[in-house]
């Protein structure tokens, strides 16, 4: 029996990738690239070695699945997923209902209240934001339990650079919130003539009061969207019982 051609093999591999179609059609070359195959192989090796990897495989691309390409209005960039059990769900800064709100997210909610008067919801699940057009994207999409930054430099950065590059080139009038030096390094990929690029210190307790608190990013984003004739983001989060 003849072996499948590379084209057939690529088509079969593409069919196995579970990802929102609006992103899949744009990212397929990256998803099928040797670099991504190498990253997948490395992740398999880590799992086979008994290491716990977060988030669960089906949630690695959750940010893209919940915020299709044409629905993105705001992009919030994080660094890598939370590395504690049960925390990571594929959305930067977000944790599932019932999980303690991490300190950085506590400060995000504090700024949201100061800026727009919105009370903290009593949980840390930002899924409604994602469904309303806020792409909650980490620069690195996986992490090892208990080891923050363990998967940096393994290939995810080039992949998420491509995501940001596509949004920069194909869309116009988006808001990018770059919190902290790691996120701000991605700013080189953005054209500030096409988009609103907002920068502030990271909301972590170590830096939040050096300028994150008081940055007004939420109101500035909504003002920009409204001025351009778009719909502002509803930043209010429902109680956990309604998620």
N, C-alpha and C positions, 0 to 999 in steps of 0.2 A: 504493500500500500504506500502511495506517495505521501510524503510529509506535507502538512499544510504550508502554504506560502506565507511569507512574512505578513502580507496584507490580511490573509485569513486569520492568522494568529492575532494580529492587532485588533481585528474586528471582534474576535472572540473575547479578548481581554477587555475591550471597551464595553462589551455587553455585560461584563461582570461588575463593572464599576457602578456603585450605587451613589448617584449624585444628581441634584436638580439639573434638569436638561439645559437650562439657560447657561449654567456654568460649565457643564460637561462638554458642550459643543465648543466652547472657547478654550477650555483647559486640556482637551484631549491630547494634544501633542506633548504637553508637560506630564500628564498622567501616564503616558505610554513611553516616556523617555527612559534611556538607560539610567539616568540619575535617580528617577523615581523608582525604577525597578530595584536599584541598589538600596534605596532607603527602605522599601518594603522588605527586602531580604534581611536587612539589618534588624528591622523591628521584629521579624519572625524569629531571628536568632535570639534576641533579647527575651522574648516570651518563652521560647524553648529552654532558655537558661534559667527560667523560674522567676524572672523579674516581672513585677506588676507595672503595666503601662496604662496611663490615663490620657484621655478619656477612653471608655470602651470603644472598640472598633467602629461600631455603628454610629457613634457620635463624633468621630474625628472631623467630619465635614459638616457638622450641624450648623455652623454659621452660614455656610453657603446654601444649605438646604432650606433654612428658614427665611433667608433673604435672597430671593432670586435676583439675578443681575439687573434687570430693568426696574426693580422695585427699590434698589438701594437709594437712600437719600442722605444718610449719615454713615460714616465709618468711624468706629472707635477701635483703636489699635492697642492690643495688649502684647505681652512678651511671650509667655508660654503658659500652658494650663496649670491650674492648681495641682499640687502634688500630694494632697492628703486624700485618704480613702473617701469615696463618695462625693467629692467636691466637683471635679471637672465634668462638664457636660458639653464641651465643644463650643462654648460661647465665652469670649473673654470677660473676665470680672464676675461672671454669673455662677451661681451654685444652685442645685435643686432645692425645692421647698423642703424644710425640715433640717437642712444643714445650716450650721451657724454662719452668719454673715461675716465674711472675711474683713479684716481691718481696712483694706483699701476700698472695698465697696461701701463700708460704713462712711468713709469720707466722701465717696461719690454721692451718696444719699444726703450727706450734710451740705454739700455744695448745691445739690438740686433743691433742697429746702431753702437755703439762703438765696439762691438765684430766682427760683420760681414759686417758692412757698409750698412745694409739694412735700408732704410728710413721708417719711420712710415707710415702706409697706409691711415691715415685720418679717420679711424673708429676703432672700438674695437672688431669686430667679428673675432674670432679665429677658426671658423668652418672649413676652409681649412686645418688648422693644424690637427684637429681631423680626417679629412678624409684622411690625409697623414700618419697616424700612431701615432699621439701624443694623448695619453689618458689624457684628461683634467678633472681630478677627484677631486671633493671636498670630504673631510672627512665626512661631513654632507651634505645631499642632498636636504634639504628643510630649509626654514627660514620664520619667520613671518615678515610682512612689518614693516620696521622701527626699528626692534629689532635684531641686529646682534647677532648671537650665541644663539638665542632663542630655537633652536631645538637641541642644543648639549646635550648629555647625555640621549637622548630619544631612542637610539637603532641604529642609522645610523652608528656609529663608528665601531661596531662589523661587520656590513655588509661590509663596505669599507675595513676593515682589511682583511676580507675574500677575497675580490677582489685582494688586494695586495699580500696576501699569495698565491693565485693561480698563479699569474704571476710569483712570485718568484720561486715557485716549478716546474711549468710546462714549463716555458720558460727559455731561457738563452740568455745572451748578450743584455739585455735591459738597458736603461738609465733611472734612477730615479732622478728627480730634486726636491730636498726638500728645499723649501724656507721658512725660519722662523721656530721657535721652535715647533709650532703645527705640521707642516709637518714633521719635523725632528724626532719627537717622533715616527712616523711610521717606521723610519729606523730600529727599532729593528726587524721588520718583514723580513728584506732583508738580503740576503747573498752576501756580496761584492766580494766573489770569483766567483760568477755566473753573476753578474751585475755590471754596473758602477753606484755608488751612489754618487751624487753630492749634496753638502750642501752649503747654502748661507743664509744671512739674508733675511727677507721678503722684497719684493720690495715696500712696503708702504713708503710714504714720511718720516715716522718717523725713518726708518731703512735702506733705500736703499743705503745711502752713508756710511754705516758702513761695506760695503763689497759686497752688491749685485751688485752695479755698479763696474765692473771690475772682476766679477767672471768667465767670459768666458764660461759659461755653454753651450751656443749654439754651439760654435766651438768645445768645448771638446766633446760634444755629437756626433757631426758629425765625428770627428776624430776617436772616439771609434767605431762607426758603420762601417766606411770605413775599419779600420784595421781588423775588424772581417769579412770582405767580404760582408757587408750589404750595403744598399743604404742610403746615408745621407738624412736628412730631408731638404726639401725645405722650409725655414722659411719665404720666401717672401709671403706677402699677397696681393691678388688682390684688386683693388679699389672696393668700395661698389657697384658700378654699375654693377660689374661682379659677385656678389654673388647671 
